[in-house]
């Protein structure tokens, strides 16, 4: 089948599976999920013809990872999203086993996707593969045609770069060139990022190894993203093989950022250390774009490899994080929820000066699809916090605990319900003695922004339908200086893509 026939087949497959799907208790209402089946990495995050486009790694035929397509959603505002038909499907000898991750850029009035074509060449998925870089173009942001000159980068650079592992191109335009940064590894398993440039997106020049790992920086760097943020040069990537260090790097794979010095002429990025982008359980393969206001927005895959995904029983798997606004203020990294999420608010509950002794539930503050802002004065408490998605009769809860002596916060999902458990901990510095929490709960997702975005913790959880309580607790008297809670409206359609959008001769 040709590419368009593969796309049409996928759309029909999506509609067929959706007819079987009845229960969807764990599906988020305001986070992007696929209409059915498996999704992972965000791809091609971009703006085209005044609309935001987000693509994603997608297997439309089951809730398991398999032959990768590119799913597709678009939005006028980064809040309300509409499903479109898949943009890419394996169809050519160079991508027959998957259209792997990549990015998008506007060029000459077209939306151009740059992606990795993957082919398995034998039984070993780590060694027996061939990866090349390819283009697909669209004039309407809906139908994409693969370029006749594909692949546009057919070999990894000579030397010590692993010949079979270079992927996930992130492309952008700067001055007179298009640049692309790719994830890679060396033949002796050291993660690295490669930098290419082109005048026309078709003929690419390898510039340099942009950056390479040292010490505990992983054996493979996936999904790199290079940009300037508030005067700083930043490299975001997803390293595999980073070992735990204290309370950091306990997920199977990580998502990190490094602030350094970029020399675009030499093709080098020098940095000393990298830091986690998210201190929770489930955030990987983030990709950024600039919005219409010039803000740097990041979205990550809200899941983790080899993690249990109980939503598979609902015939879908994986989600995207909320869009987050990145900034670097006085040298301090910030990651805040998109302010426009406030458009979804309804039925506000507001309290102030609430005293907590032992534990307490507050009337009207509960739910499984909500936004919660809390300012806590811990006073003399050694430990205090809040139980989310709690059920008093079963003991089910997702627990957020502040330890005053250690100045740390722990996100605990040992009793969160079905699915994986575990705890994650990070340090937090109070502001004028106050703890600021900004929490989003969306059925099977929890995102906690602390101290104005200085730290973020994300987790997938799978509570019972009756687990909707919010309960504050403390070992000594504390004050909730202010509480604001809103229900949030649904903003993502779960309808299957409209086949009529694709009507054309096959």
C-alpha positions, 0 to 999 in steps of 0.5 A, a space after each residue: 500500500 502507498 502512504 495515503 492508503 496506509 493512513 486511510 487504513 489507520 483511520 478505519 482501524 481507529 474507528 473500529 477499535 473505538 466502537 469496542 471501547 466502553 469504559 473510560 474512567 481513567 481517560 483524562 479530560 484536559 490532557 491529550 490522549 490518543 482516541 484509541 491505542 498506544 501513544 508515546 513521544 510528542 513530535 512536531 510541536 509547532 505553529 502553522 497557519 496560526 494553529 498549534 500542531 502536536 504530533 505523537 508516536 502512535 500505534 493505531 491498532 492496539 494499546 501496545 508499542 509497535 509499528 510507529 505512525 505519527 498521530 496528530 492533534 491541533 489547537 487554537 490556544 494550546 488548551 482545546 485540542 482536536 484529533 486529526 487523522 494520522 500524519 505519517 504511516 510506515 510505507 516506504 523501504 526506508 521507514 517500513 518498521 516505523 516513522 520514529 520521532 522528529 519535529 516540524 518547521 514551516 518552510 515556504 508556506 509548507 509544514 515540513 516534518 523531519 522524522 527518523 525512518 526505522 528498519 529492523 535488519 535482524 532479531 536484536 532490536 538494539 543492534 539490528 536496525 537501520 535509522 535514516 532521517 526523512 522529510 514529509 510536507 503539507 500545504 494544509 497541515 492535514 495531508 502529508 507527502 513523503 519527499 521523493 529525495 528521502 532519506 535526506 540523511 542516510 548515514 550516521 557520521 563516520 568515527 565513533 558514533 554508533 552507525 545504527 543509533 541516530 534519531 529524533 531530529 529537532 529542526 529549526 531555522 536560524 539566520 541563513 540555515 536550518 539546523 537539526 540536533 539529533 540524539 545518538 550514542 558512541 560505539 562504546 555506549 556514551 550518549 551524545 547529540 549531533 548537529 547538522 545544518 542545511 540551506 534547503 532541508 534536503 542537503 544536510 552537512 554534519 557540523 559536529 558532535 554538539 555535546 557528549 556525556 561524561 560520567 553518569 550521563 547515560 549511554 544514549 541521548 534521545 529526543 534532544 532539543 536546543 534553544 535559547 531561553 531568557 538569554 541562556 543556551 539550553 539543551 533538553 534531552 532524554 538520556 537512557 542509562 543514567 544511574 540513580 544519584 541520591 533522590 534523583 534519576 530513579 525512573 527507568 529513563 530521564 528527561 533533563 536540561 543543561 544550561 551551557 554555552 552554544 557556539 553555533 559556528 563550531 557546532 558545540 555546546 559546552 555544559 557542566 551538569 544536567 538537571 531533571 525537568 520533572 522530579 516525579 515518575 512520568 515525564 519523558 521525551 519532552 519537546 518545545 516550541 515557541 508560542 505566538 507570544 514568544 513563550 517557550 512551551 514544553 510538552 512531555 510524554 506523561 508515562 514511562 517505559 516498562 511501566 504498568 499502564 492499567 488504562 490498556 484495559 480501556 484500549 488506550 495507553 499514554 498521555 501528554 503532560 500539560 503544556 508548561 511555560 519555561 523560563 529562567 529568572 535570575 538564574 533559576 529555572 521555572 516550569 509553570 502550567 500554561 496560564 490559559 488553562 484557567 479558561 477551563 475553570 468553573 465552580 470555584 471554592 475559596 477559603 483562607 485562614 483554615 487551621 489544620 490539626 491532625 487531618 481535615 477535609 474541607 467542604 467543596 474541595 474534592 474531585 478527580 478533575 480539578 485544579 487546586 492552589 494551596 498556600 501552607 504555613 507549616 509553622 512548627 509542623 515537622 510533617 504536613 501535606 495533602 492526600 489526593 484522590 483519597 478514599 477513607 473506607 479503602 485507604 486509597 490515596 496519592 500522598 504529598 508530604 512536606 518534611 520541614 526538617 529536611 526541607 523536602 517534598 515526597 510524592 507517594 503513590 504506594 496506595 494510589 490504587 491499581 498500577 505502579 507504586 513508589 515514591 519520589 522526593 525532591 528538595 524545596 525552599 520555602 518562600 517567606 516561610 510558606 509552601 506554595 502548591 499548584 496541583 492538577 488532577 485529571 482522573 489518572 494524572 497528577 501534576 504538582 507545581 511547587 514554589 511558582 514552578 521551581 520544581 514539578 512532580 508528575 505521576 500517573 495513578 489509577 484510583 477507584 472511581 469513588 476515590 475523589 477525596 482531598 484531605 489535609 494533614 499535619 503532625 502539629 497545627 498548620 495554617 492553610 493561608 489560602 485554598 482555591 479549587 476549581 473543577 475543570 472542563 473537558 478540553 480534548 475530544 475523544 472522537 475518532 478522526 473524521 475520514 471525510 478529511 482524507 477523501 482523495 484518490 488513493 
